[in-house]
Amino acid sequence: MKIAHISTFVSSGGAAIAAFRLHQSLMKHPDIESSMIQKYAEDRGFMQQNNIYLAEKDKSLIAKIERKLKIDKVTLQNKKLEELKGEYEITSIPFSSYRLEDHPKIKEADIIHLHWVADNFLNYPTFFKKTKQPIVWTLHDMNPFQGIFHYKDDEIQNRHILGNIDKKYLKLKQDSINKKSNITIATPSAWLGNLSKNSDTFSGYNHVVIPYGMDFSLFSRLDRIEAKKKIGVNNSSKTILFVSAGLDNPRKGIDLLLKAIDTLNEQNYNLISVGHGNIDICKKINYIHLGSISDSKKLNEVYSAADMTILPSREDNLPNVMLESFANGTPVISFGNGGMAEHIKNGENGILINEINPDALATGINEFLEDKYYFNNDNIRKYAIDNFSDDRQTEKYIELYNSLLK
């Protein structure tokens, strides 16, 4: 069985990492020939070793001239969005200079598996019209069934500026997608699945919930005291960890965390952050910023050093941060929304906060600092293995692939 995965990235961002982990797991299966097509070049040896191929742009003379003169549709539409000056995390238009449907690996595939295909990578009008094979589309955010935005809050906050463009592109996406009936939507969380099923775009398609999987040999439990020493935490205070690709991303809730910290009376704790950028801590606490970390071994050491991971996202699907923290037996504090609410059991593997505001978050942090709950690290890791193993995820996707080919 030949599976062609399409993902804008393979190593940048949670969606890319999740897609690549699935691809790697499928490559181990003797009856699966898994390949991945992406937008950006990686190390050649890495790409060859992992069956990764680069997509190619439209080679027609007209397309080449338009790109050279910067009058192609993608450039013009993105320029228009920039001129309107909305405030959002990211937008994506349903046009691309790439013609993924013409790629040899996609043409020869038995099943096409779409992942996060934003950043001007998927050309909706031609792709869904020309591909004949069954499509599995793993949603990592809301963009496939929305217009240009990836999360609902951005769409709501920008309606007065970008509402008309958003509606225009939503209709174009729906018209393109609905030309094809053999699409199955997979979501890592029931939360995102319900939003998709109730959308005008995907209400008529089959849905299945398949949580992300991970290789637990890369995230093994380490001695917490030794892990703390390695990152420079040489005190007896509890350690809280915040991880985000971009620390300044409002959706990830860093502003809520900072406001919560300002209200805390307790100062005898450590705060560690991982991600691009930095944050300004006004309170006099022991704060360490480790920057961006892509190496799994190093990241595993950081999770092992933490006594609690904090995940104050306003909207989120099934963040890898939660899975990776659980893998180390480290509990997670989060608001009771998104995929977090489906897996965090209050007092067992974390603390779930019902209201999304700094005061409620501060209360949850205080409960942790004051030892309101006892967390069994072995049980937390066991929950992760039982629910998020790569073998479990791969098995479910292979079952899905086989059902579609039958």
N, C-alpha and C positions, 0 to 999 in steps of 0.2 A: 504494500500500500504506500503510495507516494503522497506525502503531506507537504504543502508549500506554505510556510508561515510568512506573513507580511507584517513588518514592524518598522516604523520610522527609525528607531534606535534599537540596539541590542544591549547597550551597557550604560545608558544615561537615563536615570529616572526609574521610579518604581515599576511602571508598566512595562518598560523595556526589560528590566531585570526579571520580572515575572514571566514574560514571554520567552526569554532566552532560557530560563530554568526549565520550562516545559519542553522546549526544543531539545535541550541537552538530554533530558530524561527519555524522550522519544527516540533519540538516536541510539540508545542502548538496546532498544527493542529489536529482536531479529527480524520481525515481519514488517517493520516500518522504515521507510526511507524518508527521513525528515530533512528539509532544507529551509533556509531562512533568507528572505530577500529584504534588504534594508537600504536606507537612503545614504548613509554616510560611511566612508571607508574606515576600516579598522586595520590593525596590523595584518599584513598579508598571511603570515603563518597562522595567526589566530583564526582568520576567516576560512582558510583552507581546512584547518583541523576541525572546525565546527560547521562545515557545510553552509557558510554564509556567502551570499552573492549580492552584488550591487545592482540596484535598479538603473535603468537608462532612460534618458529624457527623449521626448519626441524628436526624431531625427529628420523630419520633413524640412525642406528648405524654408518654407514660410515660418515655421516654428523657430528655427535657428535665427532667422533675421529678426523676428520679433523679440527674442530674448536678447540679442546683441544690442538692439536699439532700446531695450527696456520698455517695450510697449506691449509685452505679452499680458494676458489676462491676469495671471498671478501677481505680477509686479504692480499693475495698475490698481487691482482690488486691494492689495495690502497697503499701497500708498494712500488710498482713499480712507481706509480704516485708521491709519496713523493721523491723517489730517483731522479726523473727527474727535480725536483725543478723548476716548473713553477710558475708564479706569477698570482694569480687569487683570486677571492672572495670565490668561492666554486666549487668543481667538484663532480659529482655523476656518479657511474657506474651502468649499468643495471642488476646487479646481487644482490642477497640478500640471507641470510640464513633463512629469513622468508618465509613461504608459505601461503600467505594471501588467496589464492584461496581455502584453506582447512578450513578456519575459519567458524564455524557454522553460525555466523551472515551473512557472505558473501554468504554462500551456500543457505540460506533460503531467501535472499533478492530478491525482484522483480526487483530492479534496483541497480546497483553498482555505487557509485559516488566517483570518484577519485579526490583528491585535490593535495597538494604538497606531493609527495611520494618519495622524494630523501633521501639522507643519508642512503643508503644501505637498503631500506625498501621494494621496489617492485622488485620481480624477473621476469623480462620481459619474458624470454623464457617459463616459466610455467604458468604465470598468464593469459596471453591473449589466450593461447592455451586451458586452462581448464575451464575458465569462459564462461558460455553460456548466461547469462542475458545481457540486454542492459547496456551499460556503458555511463555515463555522466562524462566527464573529464573537470573539471574547471582548466584552466591553470593560474598559478600565476606568472610564468616567462617562459622563452624560453626553459628550459631544456627538456621537453617532446619531442620537435621536433628538438632538437640539439643532439650532441653527449654527451660529458661529462660536457660541460659548461652550465651555467644558463643564461648568457647574451652574446650578440654578441661581445662586446668589449674584453671580456676575451678570447673568441675563436680566435679573430684576433691577439691579442697580444701574444698568446702562440702557434701559428701555427708552428713556427720553432722548438719548443721543443716537443709539444704534438699533432701535427697535425695528425700523423699516427694513434695514439691511438684514437683520437677523431673520425676520419673517420671510424675506425673499429667498435667502439661502436655505432655510428650513424646507420650503416648498420644493426647491430644486433638488435637495437631497432626497426628499420623500418620493418625488417623481422618478428619480434615478433608481433608488433602491427597490421601489415597488414594481419595477419591470422584471424583477427576479423573484421567483417564489421559493426556490430551494435554499433558503438561508435559515440557519439555526443560531439563535442568540444564546451565548453562554455568559454568565456573570459570576464573579467570585463571591458575591454577597447576595442574599435574598433582597436586601434593601435596594440595590441597583437593579436587580431583576424585576422587582415590582414597579419601579419607576419606568423601566423600559416597556414592560407589558401594558402599562397604562398610557403610553405615549401614542400619539397618532402615527408615528413612524413605524413602530414595531409591534403594534397591538395584534396584527394578524399573523405573526410568526411564532414558531415554537421557541420556548425558552427552557434552559436548564441551568441550575446553580452548581458550579464546580469551583470550590475554593482553590486558592493558589497552593502550590506544593513547593517544597524546598528539600535540599540534600542536607540532612542533619549531621552528616559527617563533617561538613564545613562549619557547623555551629554546634560545637560540643561544649558541655559545661566545664568551666575552668574554676580553679580555686579563687574565690572572690577577693580574699585578702591579697593574694599575689597579683591579681589583675589590677587592683586599686594601686598597688605600688608602681606597676608598670606605667600607669598614666599620670603618676604624680600625686595621688591621693593618699597621703600618709597620716591620716588621722582616724579617729574612731567614729566620726560623724557619718550619718547616712548620706548616700549619694543618689541624686536624682538625675536622670538622663533625658535630654531632648534631642531628637534626631529629625532633620528635615533636609531635603536636597537644597532648598533655599531658606535660610532662616527668616528672611523678610517676607515670606509668602503669607498674606493675611489669612488664607483659608486654613493654614496649619496652626493658627491660633497663638503665635508667639506674643502678640500684644495682650492676649488674655492671660498668658502665663506671667508676663512681666507685671501686670496689674495685680495679679494674685500674690506674687512675691512681695510686692510693696505693702500688702495688708497683713502679711504673716508676722506674728510676734516672734516666732522661732527663727533664729538665725544660725543655729548650730547644725548646718547641713552643707553638703557640697552640691553644686550644680555644674553639670557637664553638658556642653552642646557640641553637636556634630553637624556639619553642613557648610554650604557656601555662605560667606558673609560673617557678620558678628553681631552681637547684641550688647546694648548698654545696660548694665546692671547697676541700679542706683543703691540697692540695699548692700550692706557690708556682709557679703557671704563669700565663701570660697568658690569662685567661679573659674572654670577652665574651659577654654574653647579649643577644640582639636582640629577644626577645619573640615574639609571634605575628605571622606575616607571611602575608597572603592575596594580596597583589599579585604576580602572576607575574613581572613585570619585576624587582621587588626581590628575590624569591626566587631568580631566575636569577643575579643579581649575587652572592648569598651562595654558591650552589653553585660559581660561577666562582672565588670567592676561596679555596675550599677545595682542599687538595691531596689530601685523603682524606675520604670520608664514612663515619661509623661507624654501623652498624645492628645493635645487639646484642639483637635481639628474641628472646624465648623461643619465641614462636609468631607466625607472620605468613604472610599469603597471598601477595600480590605488591605490596609497599608502593610507593606512588608515589615515596617518597623515593629508592628505588633507581633507578627509571626516570629521574627528574629529574636525579639525580647523573650517571648514564651520559650523559644528553643533553648535559651540559656537559663530557664527557670526563673526569669525576672518578671515580676508582676507589672501590670500596666494601669495607669490612671487615664481615663478618657471620659469624654462626654458620651451620653447614651444615645448616639446616633450612628448612622451608617452601618458598615460591617462590624464596627467595634462592639456595638450593642448585641450582636449575635454570638459573640465568643467570650467577652469579658464577663465572668461570673463574680459578682460583688463579694469580696472577702475571700474568694478562692484563688483566682489568678489575677486579681486586680481590683480597682475601685471604679465603679461606674457612677457618673455624675449626671443627674437628670436635667439640670438647667445649664444652658450655655451662657455663663457669665463668670467674671473673675471671682466674685465672692463665693460662688458654689465651688469653683475650682480650688480656691484657698482652703475651704472646708475639707475637701477631699485630701489635699496635701497634708493638712494638719492631722487628719485621721491616720495617715500613714506615719507621720513623724512621731505621733503619740502612741503608736503600736496598738491601734484599735483592732487590727486584724493580724492574724498569724498566717503567713503564706508558706506553704510547703513547696520548695523549689523543685523537688523531684516530681511532684504531681503536676506542676505547671508545665514542665518539659514533656511529661507523658501526654498531657492534653494536646500539646502541639504535634507530637508524633502521631497521635491517633487521628488528628483532623487535618494536618497539613503536610503529610509526607508526599514526596514527589511520586512514589510508586502508586499511591492512592489516586492522585490527580491524573497520572498517566493512564491508569486503568480505566478511569471514568471517560477520558477523552477517546480512548481506543474503542470503548463500547459505543460511544456516540458516532465515531467515524464509521464503524461497521454497520450501525443501524441506518445511516444515511446511504451507504452504498448498496444495501439490500433493497 
